[in-house]
Amino acid sequence: MTVDAQALGDELLARVEAAADLKSLDDVRVEALGKKGRITAEMKTLGGLDPEARKAAGQALNAVKDRVADAIETRKSALELSEMNAKLESDRVDVSLPPRPESIGRLHPISQTLDEIIAIFGEMGFAVAEGPDIEDDYHNFTALNIPPEHPARQMHDTFYMADESGGANMAAVLRTHTSPVQVRTMENQKPPIRIIAPGRTYRSDSDMTHTPMFHQVEALVIDKKTHFGHLKGCLQDFCSAYFEVENIPLRFRPSYFPFTEPSAEVDIGCNRKDGGLTIGHQGDDGDGWLEILGSGMVNPKVLTMSGIDPEEYQGFAFGMGIERIAMLKYGIPDLRTFFDADMRWLKHYGFVPLEAASLVRGLTP
């Protein structure tokens, strides 16, 4: 052994204590205990000593090695704790500060309108029903009394799924309305039934006033005594609540839908004075009307195909486009902007979550 073990140990321990960071400490570890370290080098010299001297020197070097290794671990823990505390201090965020206004998210008008619709009909006792976006031909068309030759079943109007050969699979379709949810509900639930079916729908149609994907909400009421007067009262209450206009003018015009009989288009009163549009307030001539939805009494054929006896039960149904009524209420001029993902548009037309009407807070936040 070429050096005094006690002196070597004291020197290395002083180097360990002086290490200011983990990198410096690791350099000391390599210098002391590495393959070419000072303690390792002294160990290699023990072979030239006589047995008694080798034993004493070996014990001394091993004691130094253990002391240095323990000191390194202790110093490493202290440096790691110090670095963590420094990082926590530098990264600290004052959570008591108010959020920056520009970071506040917005509810999309579609989400807000859906929430309002569900809240209004929820107060009337309606439940929300859901169904698949990919439907079969039977539930989307046949069970709704839509004949094979109906234009809605043509490929230029409807998105049919491709089969394994790449051709059109006429049995699978992207639903063209949420009416299949009504059929599935009647098949699986005994009357009385009172549901709304909101969701996405798909049609092969694209221009300034139509998009290939849009949102609808449809309603269904089935029991033994429901009549057309109940339908009119329900829609009167909904339109007044949604547009926030008491006794809003409502007009029912005879129409035709395969799944309802009798059927009616529903118009709301409006005023187009000076090129603008005011919902619920007609001009002096009283001829301002705007169509918003279709409705009618459920066709007995639809009840029969769904397993309900039309001699015992009857009911009404109606449906409307969610984008359409959102545009009317919130003054949104272009349908396509709903799907542009423009943050400026969302900041203007969107809703602050904690300030908007919802199922939890009610219609008046």
TAUR-V667718 format. One record per pair of residues at least 6 apart in sequence whose ideal C-beta (glycine too) atoms are under 8 Angstrom apart, sorted by the first residue. I is the first residue (numbers start at 1). J is the second residue. Records with the same first field share a line. If there is no record, write none. Layout:
I: J ; J
//
This chain:
1: 42 ; 45 ; 46 ; 49 ; 57 ; 61
2: 42 ; 45
3: 42
5: 42 ; 57 ; 60 ; 61 ; 63 ; 64
6: 60 ; 64
8: 38 ; 39 ; 42 ; 64
9: 63 ; 64 ; 67 ; 68
12: 28 ; 31 ; 32 ; 38 ; 39 ; 64 ; 68
13: 67 ; 68 ; 71
15: 28 ; 31 ; 32
16: 25 ; 28 ; 68 ; 71 ; 72 ; 75
17: 71 ; 75
18: 24
19: 25 ; 27 ; 28 ; 75 ; 79
21: 79 ; 83
22: 76 ; 79 ; 80 ; 83
25: 72 ; 75 ; 76 ; 79
28: 72
29: 72
30: 37
31: 37 ; 38
32: 38 ; 39 ; 68 ; 72
33: 39 ; 40 ; 65 ; 68 ; 69 ; 72
34: 40
39: 61 ; 64 ; 65 ; 68
42: 61
43: 58 ; 61
46: 54 ; 57 ; 58 ; 61
47: 54
49: 57
104: 352
105: 353
106: 346 ; 347 ; 350 ; 351 ; 352 ; 353
107: 115 ; 350 ; 351 ; 352 ; 353 ; 356
108: 338 ; 346 ; 350
109: 326 ; 330 ; 332 ; 338 ; 349 ; 350 ; 351
110: 215 ; 322 ; 323 ; 326 ; 338
112: 326 ; 350 ; 351 ; 356 ; 357
113: 322 ; 325 ; 326 ; 329
114: 198 ; 215 ; 217 ; 322
115: 356 ; 357 ; 358 ; 359
116: 242 ; 357 ; 363
117: 196 ; 198 ; 217 ; 242 ; 322
118: 128 ; 196 ; 198 ; 359
119: 357 ; 358 ; 359 ; 362 ; 363
120: 238 ; 241 ; 242 ; 363
121: 196 ; 219 ; 238
122: 128 ; 359
123: 363
124: 234 ; 237 ; 238
125: 194
126: 194 ; 195 ; 196 ; 219
127: 194 ; 195 ; 196
128: 195 ; 196 ; 197 ; 198
129: 181 ; 182 ; 184 ; 185 ; 195 ; 196 ; 197
130: 181 ; 197 ; 199
131: 175 ; 178 ; 180 ; 181 ; 184 ; 197 ; 199
132: 175
133: 174 ; 175 ; 199 ; 200 ; 202
134: 161 ; 172 ; 173 ; 174 ; 175
135: 172 ; 173 ; 174 ; 175 ; 180
136: 171 ; 172 ; 173
137: 170 ; 171 ; 172 ; 173
139: 180 ; 183 ; 184
140: 173 ; 175 ; 176 ; 177 ; 179 ; 180
141: 150 ; 152 ; 153
142: 305
143: 180 ; 183 ; 302 ; 305 ; 306
144: 179 ; 180 ; 183 ; 258 ; 259 ; 302
145: 258 ; 259 ; 299 ; 301 ; 302 ; 305
146: 152 ; 153 ; 258 ; 259
147: 258
150: 258
151: 157
152: 158 ; 176
155: 168 ; 204
156: 204
157: 176 ; 203 ; 204 ; 205
158: 173 ; 174 ; 176 ; 203 ; 204
159: 173 ; 174 ; 202 ; 203 ; 204 ; 212
160: 168 ; 169 ; 170 ; 172 ; 173 ; 174
161: 168 ; 169 ; 172 ; 173 ; 174
162: 168 ; 169
163: 169
174: 202
175: 201 ; 202
176: 201 ; 202 ; 203
177: 201 ; 216 ; 218 ; 319
178: 197 ; 198 ; 199 ; 201 ; 216 ; 217 ; 218 ; 319
179: 197 ; 218 ; 259 ; 317 ; 319
181: 195 ; 197 ; 199 ; 218
182: 195 ; 197 ; 218 ; 220 ; 317
183: 302 ; 305 ; 306
185: 193 ; 195 ; 197 ; 220
186: 193 ; 220 ; 222 ; 303 ; 306 ; 307 ; 308
187: 306 ; 307
191: 222 ; 223 ; 224 ; 308 ; 313 ; 315
192: 221 ; 222 ; 223 ; 224
193: 220 ; 221 ; 222 ; 223 ; 315
194: 220 ; 221 ; 222 ; 223
195: 219 ; 220
196: 217 ; 218 ; 219 ; 220
197: 217 ; 218 ; 219 ; 220
198: 215 ; 216 ; 217 ; 322
199: 215 ; 216 ; 217
200: 213 ; 214 ; 215
201: 213 ; 214 ; 215 ; 216
202: 212 ; 213
203: 210 ; 212 ; 214
204: 212
205: 211 ; 212
206: 212
208: 334 ; 335 ; 336
209: 335
210: 335
211: 323 ; 335 ; 336 ; 338 ; 339
213: 339
214: 321 ; 322 ; 323
215: 321 ; 322 ; 323
216: 319 ; 320 ; 321 ; 322
217: 319 ; 320 ; 322
218: 317 ; 318 ; 319 ; 320
219: 234 ; 316 ; 317 ; 318 ; 319
220: 298 ; 315 ; 316 ; 317
221: 230 ; 231 ; 234 ; 315 ; 316 ; 317
222: 298 ; 303 ; 308 ; 313 ; 314 ; 315
223: 313 ; 314 ; 315
224: 312 ; 313 ; 314
226: 314 ; 315 ; 316
227: 297 ; 314
228: 262 ; 297 ; 316
230: 316
231: 295 ; 296 ; 297 ; 316 ; 318
232: 250 ; 252
234: 316
235: 250 ; 266 ; 293 ; 295 ; 318
236: 248 ; 250
239: 245 ; 248 ; 250 ; 268 ; 292
240: 246 ; 247 ; 248
241: 363
242: 325 ; 329
243: 268 ; 279 ; 280 ; 328 ; 329
245: 279 ; 280 ; 281
248: 268 ; 269 ; 279 ; 280
249: 268 ; 269 ; 280 ; 282 ; 289
250: 266 ; 267 ; 268 ; 269
251: 266 ; 267 ; 268 ; 269 ; 289
252: 264 ; 265 ; 266 ; 267 ; 295
253: 264 ; 265 ; 266 ; 267
254: 262 ; 263 ; 264
255: 263 ; 264 ; 265 ; 294 ; 296
256: 263
257: 263 ; 294 ; 296
258: 299
259: 296 ; 298 ; 299 ; 302 ; 317
260: 294 ; 295 ; 296 ; 297 ; 298 ; 299 ; 316 ; 317
261: 296 ; 297 ; 299 ; 300
262: 296 ; 297
263: 294 ; 295 ; 296 ; 297
264: 294 ; 295 ; 296
265: 291 ; 293 ; 294 ; 295
266: 291 ; 292 ; 293 ; 294 ; 295 ; 318
267: 289 ; 290 ; 291 ; 292
268: 279 ; 280 ; 289 ; 290 ; 292
269: 279 ; 280 ; 281 ; 282 ; 286 ; 288 ; 289 ; 290
270: 277 ; 278 ; 279 ; 280 ; 281 ; 282 ; 288 ; 289 ; 290
271: 277 ; 278 ; 281 ; 282 ; 283 ; 288
272: 283 ; 288
273: 283
277: 290 ; 328
279: 290 ; 328 ; 329
282: 288
290: 328
292: 320 ; 324 ; 325 ; 328
293: 318 ; 319 ; 320 ; 321
294: 318 ; 319 ; 320
295: 316 ; 317 ; 318 ; 319
296: 316 ; 317 ; 318
297: 314 ; 315 ; 316 ; 317
298: 314 ; 315 ; 316 ; 317
300: 310 ; 314
303: 309 ; 310 ; 313 ; 314 ; 315
304: 310
323: 335 ; 338
326: 332 ; 338
327: 333 ; 335
330: 349
332: 338 ; 349
337: 345
355: 365
356: 365
357: 363 ; 364 ; 365
358: 365
//
